[in-house]
Amino acid sequence: MSILSGYKVLDCSIAMAGPFAAQRLGDLGADVIKIEPPTGEWQRHAPAGGITGNKINVSFLSLNRNKRSLAIDLKSAGGKEIIQKLAAQADVFIQNYRPGVAGRLGVDYETLSALNPRLIYVSMSGFGEDGPYATRPGQDLLLQAMSGAMLSSGRAGEAPRAAGQYVVDAVTAYCAFEGVLAALLHRERTGEGQKVEVNMLDAITTIQMQELSVYTVGHKPQVRSAEPHAHVYIRAPYGTFATTDGYLALAMPDMKVLARVTEEPRLAAYTERDGWEKRDEIYALVRDTLAKASTADWFAKLDAAGIWCSPVYGYADLVDDPQIAHNGTFVEYEHPTEGRIKTPGFPIRFSKTPSQVVRGAPLTGQHTDEVLRDFGFSDNEIAAHAASGAVLRGASE
């Protein structure tokens, strides 16, 4: 039995942050029901990298394992009746609708909590449910730009660079995941449900607690260097450097040890304070020095000397790394339409209640009949709702 076995989660979210949070709950054994329109959730039609798959694109596949799909038209009278009946029996409800949409659909917190006072209701948004930016689009790149994070690295005078991942979506998903677990713990103690609000702006802001405290408490502004230093608040050398055959990441080495290992005596003259005040000068000297040998050669020497460094990986390197294999970071399973799937798994290990992959991402409406029967609908009621267009039965692809 998994740690969340027996809990029912209604996932009405789209795109990445909400589905990712719900998938985490499914990995721990919750019965996650993907509530999507008969046309399929938006992410089914927006494949990352242009990879469409056979019947399910990789984007949707990666964010919706361990879920059952109920395809339902929430704008119909029958659809509203169904979702409210499900919510009355569910433990968790997750949505990331635009402001006002939940109320129009009859799935706002006030309505559903009146039907089920024990319900944990998660509302996810870009900037918050109200306030001056409430109606702005909550898209990852836009939030990265607004968060200040882009100006903590890179060259002065050059355009800020975004992270290579949907980092705002990911950290927002984890905030929602943590919020659900905390709210369930509170419910176990008190019997009462509650509303959990998570927004992308707060999520990306709060993970910068060190950087922002340097600014708000230490009053030190963000000042980027002429060289591509990896972080404005960390002393040089700190960043990635080209070697003869690749790149090496180097983090805050003891300059005297670095001078000895690289056989560049000029590095030994720099103090720790110089690491902030002479960042460009240090970066240029380290850059020229590391360009003389291969990544493997430098890593072997620097690592042996206790200097923090790492080769810069691509995905091909990461997937085949022995530590990744040892950790079991990736999970593999067979999907009925997409074949053998290898994808990152659940990163937390439990000694008694491990996570597991029970099913891959579902086809649209694949589990409509099954889910409705589980929630007490008769076969005649299901057939009637299907005939009215309130739900889609089976896979439509």
Secondary structure, 3 states (H helix, E strand, C coil): CCCCCCCEEEECCCCCHHHHHHHHHHHCCCEEEEEECCCCCHHHHCCHHHCCCCCCCHHHHHHCCCEEEEEECCCCHHHHHHHHHHHCCCCEEEECCCCCHHHHHCCCHHHHHHHCCCCEEEEEECCCCCCCCCCCCCCHHHHHHHHCHHHHCCECCCCCCCCCCCHHHHHHHHHHHHHHHHHHHHHHHHCCCEEEEEEHHHHHHHCCHHHHHHHHCCCCCCCCECCCCCCCCCCCCEEEEECCCCEEEEECCCHHHHHHHHCCHHHHHCCCCHHHHCHHHHHHHHHHHHCCCCHHHHHHHHHHCCCCEEECCCHHHHHCCHHHHHHCCEEEEEECCCEEEEEECCCCCCCCCCCCCCCCCCCCCCCHHHHHHHCCCCHHHHHHHHHHCCEECCCCC
